[in-house]
Amino acid sequence: MKLQKLTIGVFLFVFISCGQHKSSTNNFQTVDTVVCSETKQLETELCQSDTIPNFDNEQAIAMLKEFYTSYLYAIDAFPYNEEKVDSIVNRYSTKQMLRQLEQADELGYDLFLNGNFFEIKWLDTMSIYADSVDTNNYIVEFCYVDFFEREIQHRIKLHVVKTDNNYKIDKVLPIIHLEKE
């Protein structure tokens, strides 16, 4: 008799638990649907998805080379032409990147350089390659000798998206400085 009551108790517990789980799951699905639709709308406004078909690394790298070459020559020009610099930045940046730049500009910081200092001769050492870990992320690297005569690899990590048929810089990500020994 005890075994029969225990079996019935376990059966009722499992039956009731499954019923509650099912109703909880339905509530979560509704919440997930709302969150997903809001997220999808936000993605559409800010940037493309990370898994974009026909994303061509060579074209993205070529775009970054064009950008950095024109950008560095423009900020190095004398007299400084702010309209030209803004035009270059707007041409190669998404709306999300422009917002990120506004925030950094308040601090007097150049995100594309990860600092305030550069020399035009850095272009001779520039290399750009796809990040081997993160999809659609690229590393721009400049090498220079610092004041202590150490060779420094100055790296900038960028997230690139494809909008229509153009590649644009969507975000500047944290960078790494490495000292060669």
Buried (B, 14 or more C-beta within 10 A) or exposed (E): EEEEEEEEEEEEEEEEEEEEEEEEEEEEEEEEEEEEEEEEEEEEEBBBEEEBEEBEEEBBBEBBBBBBEBBBEBBEEEEEEEEBBEEBBEBBBBBBBEEBBEEBEEEEEBBBBBEEEBEEEBBEEBEBEBBEEEEBBBBBBBBBEEEEEEEBBBBBBBBBBBEEEEBBBBBBBEBEEEEEE
